[in-house]
Amino acid sequence: MFEKLETMEQKYTGISERLSQPDIVNDNILYTQLMKDFKNLTPVIEKYREYKKYRDSFDEAKELLDESGIEKDFREMAQLQYDESREAMENITQELKVLLLPKDPDDDKNVIIEIRGGAGGEEASLFANSLYRMYTMYAESKGWKQEILNSNPTELGGYKEISFSIVGEGAYSRLKYESGVHRVQRVPETESQGRIHTSTVTVAVLVEADDVELEINPTDLKIDVFRSSGAGGQKVNKTESAVRITYLPTNVVVECQDERSQYKNKDKAMKILRSRIYETMQKEQNDKIASERKMQVGTGDRSERIRTYNFPQGRLTDHRINLTIYRLEDVMNGNIDEIIDALATADQAAKLAGQE
C-alpha cells in the first residue's frame, strides 16, 4: 500500500508543477483534466503526508528510547510521543485504506430519482409526496438544483409517481443508497378514525447518463404524442404536448407531460429514458459483484423494504444496517446526512472486508 502511495505522491507533485505552466493553463481541456486528477488525489496525499509526519515522530521517539542512559523525564516524554505516534499511524492507516478503495465512477454525477406509490393506495401517494419533499429539501441544503421531469399527481396532493433530477457535485455518491422500498406507518390524512396504516413507496435512484456515454439509435425509439391530463382526468392542456417514448429493444416506456411544450417534454423523457438504459447496462456489467451493489427497488411489496418510517413513535429504522433514530420529523425536513453517512460507512467496511 505504501509503495502505491509513494507513486501517487510523485504523480501528485508532477501534476502540481504542470498546473503552473503557461502552456497547460492555456489548454482548457488538458488543464481541466489535470485539475480533476489533482482534486481526486488531494485527500489521499494530504492523509499520507499526515501519516509520514507521525511516522517521523514515531522513529524519533523509538531512537530515543533505544538509547541507554537517557534521563527519566526524557524517557517518559519519548514514551508518550512513541505511543501517540503509533496510535495515530494505526488510525491513519485505516483511513488510507478507505481512501484507496476503488471509487464508483458515477459518484460525482447528477441523478434522476423516481418515486412511486406502492401498497396503500392514496396514503402511499401522499407519502410519495413526503419523500419528494424530503429529498428536495436535502438537495437545497447541499446547494444542488432540482427539476421535476414528470409527475402524476392525485387530487389529495400526493403523487402516484414523480420523477425529478438533482444536479450537483457528488449527488449520486450521497443518494445512491436511497434505492429500495420505503415503508411508512402513520395515521393517514384521509383516515378519520385514527387508525395507523402501513403503506409502501418505491424509490429508484438513477445516474443521469451523458450523451457521450450512451448512444441511442433513433430507429430503436417509438415516439407518441397525446394530450396531457392531471389528477382526476381533467385536461391540463388542449394540445398534444405530452410525449411517450418506447425503447423498442427492451420495451422500456417513459412518459412526460409536465411541460406545455412538446419539445420540452420530449427532452425530459429522453433524459429519463437514457438514465434507465444506462442503469440496466450497469447492472448487467456488475452481475458478478451484485452483493456490493445497492438493493434494487423490487415490486413495492411490504416485505421488500429497506427502511421504515414510524410516525406515532417518531422512529426511523434502516433495516440494511439496523440503524434506528428517533428524530423522524427532522429527517422528513431533509436532514438525512446521519443516515447516509452510516450507510456509506457500512458500504466501505464491506468493501474493506472483501479485500482482506
N, C-alpha and C positions, 0 to 999 in steps of 0.2 A: 504493500500500500504506500509506503513512504517513498519508494523509488518512483512510483507513479506521481506522487505529489511533487517530487523534485522536478520531474519532467514538466508537469503542469505549471510550476512556478517559473521555469525557464521560458515557457511559451507565453505566460502572462507578462513577464518582463519585456519580452520581444514585442508583443502587441502594444504595450505601453509606449515603447520607444517609437514604433511605427506611427502611432496615432498623432505624434507631434511633428511628423514630416509633412512639408507643404504639399508634395505630390499626392500623398494619401488623403489629406484634408480636402483637396480639390476633386478627388474621385468619390462622388457621393455613394455609389454602390459599394465600393470596397470599404470606404470609411464606415458606412452603416453596418456592414457585416463584421468588421473588426470591433466596433463598439458593442455589438451584440455578444461577440465572443468574450470581450473584456468584462462585460457586465455579468455574464454567466460564470466566469471564472472567479470573480472578485470574492464572493462569500467563502469559497473553498480556500483560496490563497490567504485571505485575512485570518481564517481559522488556523491554517497550517503555520503561519508566521507566529501566531499566538502560541501554538504548540512548541515551536522551536525556541521561543523565549523562555518557556518553562523548562524545556529540556536543558538549555544552557544553565539555568539556575539550579536544576537538579544535579548536573555534572559538577558544578562548582561546589555545591554542598557536600556531595559524595567525596570529592577530593579532600575537602577539609576534614571530614570525618575519618578518612583513611590515614590522616597524619597522626603521628604519635606525639604525645606531649602537649596537645592543644589544651588551653585553659578551659575550665568547666563552663564558664559563661559563653565562650565562643562555641563550645561543643553543643550546648543547648540551643543556641541560635542557629547553628548549622543543621542540627537535627530537625528543628521546626521548619527551616527552609526546605530541607530534604523531603519531609512528609507532605508539606503543602504543594510542592512542585510535582511530586509523584501523583498525588490525588488529582491535581489539575490536568496532568498529562493523560491520566486514565479517562477522565471525563471528556476531554477534548478529542481523544482517540475515537470514542463512541460517536461524538458529534460529526467527526470527519467521515466515519463510515456511512452515516446517514446522508451527508452532503455528496458522497461519491456514488450513491445509488443511481442507477440509470434513470434519467429524467424522462417523464412522459412527454413526448414531442408535442402533444396537444395542450400541455398545461397553460401556455401563455395565450391560448386562443379564446375568441369570443364563443358564446354558447347560445343555443336555442333551447328553451325549456318548454315542454309540452305537458300540460296538466289536464287530466280528465277525471270526471266523476266516475267512481266505480260503484260498489254496492251501497245502497242507501238513498237512492232517488234524489229528491230536491235537497235534502240535507248534505249529500255528497257534493252537489253542485255549489252549495253555499260554502262548504269547506274548501272547495277548489278555489273559490274567490279569496278565502282567507290565506291560503298558501301563496297565491299570486301576490297578494298584498305583502306577505312576509318576505318573499324573495325580492320584490321591487324596493322595499324599504332597506333591505340588506345591501342591494346594489347601490342605492342612493348613499348609504353610509360609506361606501368604498369609492364614491366618485365615479361610478360606472353609469352608462346610459342604457335605458331600456326602451323597447318599442314593441307594441303589440303587432303581431303578424297576422293572426287570425283568432277569432273568438266566436263562441256560440253561447250567448247569454240566455239566462232564464228570466221569467217575469219577476221573480222574487229577488233578483240581484246576484244570483250565482252564475256559474259557468258550467255548462255540460263539458266544454273543453275550451282551452285557451292556449295559444302558442305565442311566445314572445322572445325577442332576442335581448341578450345582455352583452354590451360592448365595454370591455375594459381589460387592462393587462392582468393576466392571471385568473380570469373569470372561471375558466374550466378547472384549473387546479383547485379552486375552492368549492365549486358547485357540483363537481362530478360525483360526489358521494351521495347526492340527493336522489339519484335514480332509484325507484322502487315503489312499493305500496305504503302509503301513509294512512294509518287508521286513526279515526277521531272518535272519542267518547264524550258526548255532551248532550245537554237538553237543546233540541233544535229550536230555532226561532219560530218554526211552524208548529211547534208542539205546545198545546195549552195546558196539558195535564202534568207537565214537569217530569216526564219520564226520560231517562237517559237512553239515547240511541247510539248505536255503533255504525259508522259508515267508513267507506274507504275511498281514497283518491290515488290515482297513479301519477307518478312524475317521471318524465324521461328527460335527461339532460344530454343534448347532442352537441357535438363540436360544430361550429359554423365553418363549413368547408369552403375553401377558396376555389376560384375558377381554375387556378394553376394546378391544384391537387386533383381535381376531378373533372374529366371531360365527359359530357353527356351528349350522345348523338341525338340531334333533333328528331330523327326518324323513330327514335325509341319513345317519343312522347306523344300522348293523345291529349289535346287541349280542348276543353269545352267551356263555353261561357253561359251564364244564366243570371237571372235576377236574384239579387241577394235578398234575404229575409231575416227578420230578427226574432226576438222572443215572442212566442205565441203565433208565429207565422205571418205577422203583418209585414207589408212591403216596406223596406227601408229605401229602396232605390228603384225607380221605374225603368231604368235602363239595364241592359245585360252587362253589368260591370263585374259580377262575381266570376271567379275563374276556378276550374277544376282541372288538375293536371294528373294524368295517369302515366306512370313509368312502366311501359309495356313488358320489359324483361322480367319484372318481379311483381307487377300489378300493385305497386305502391301508389296510393291515391292521396293527393293533397288538395285541399280547398282553401280559398281565401276570398273573403267578401267584405273585409273591414273598410276598404277604401272605395270611394266613388269612381275612381279611375280604374278602368280595366287593366291598363298598363302597370299601375302600381300594385294591383292585386296579383298580376302575373309575376311581377318581380319578387314579391314577398313569398308567393307559393313556390317559386323556383328555389328560393333561399332555404325554405324548409325541406323541400324535396332533396336538394343537394346534400343537406346535412344528414337526412335519413339514409341516403345511399352510402354516404361516407361511413356512417355508423355501422351499417351492415358489412361493409368491406373490412372495417377494423375488427369486428367480431370474428369474421372468418379467418383473418390473419392471426388472431390471438386465441384460437380454439385450444392450442396446446398448453396455454398458460391461463386457462379460464378461471382457475382458483384465485388468481391475482386480480381478476377483473372485477368491476363493481357488480353488485347484484342487479339483475335485469328487472324490468317492470312487471312482467307476469300478466295475469288476467284481471287483476283488481279484486280477487277473492281475499277475504279477511285473513286467511291462513298464510298468505304470502307477504306479510307485512315486514317492513324494515323499522318502522317507528310508530309509536302510539302517543297520541295527544289526549290526555285525560283532563278535561276541563274542570269537573267537580273537585278534583284533588289538586289542580294546578300542576300536574305532573307530566313530564315528557320522558319517554323511555326509548332509547335507540337499541333495538334488540340485537344488532350485529356485534356490539361491543359491551352490552349490558350496562349502558350508561343511563342513569336516571337523575334528572334535575327537577327542582321544584320552583321554577320561575317561568311558567308557561306563558303568561301574559307578556313578559319581556321578550321571549322567543318569538311570539307572534307579531311583535313590533319590529322584527328584523334583526334582533341581537342573537345570531346563531353561530358566532365565531367559536364559542366554547365547544359546541357540538362538532363543528368542522375540524377544529384543532385535534380533538380526541380521535376522530376517525382517521385523520391524516397520520397521527402518531401510531395508531394501531396498524395502519397500512404499511408504514415504514418498518415497524417491528416485524411484521410478517415477511416482508421482503428481506430484511436482515437475516431472519431465521432461515430463509430459503437459501441464503448464500453460505451458511455455515456447514 
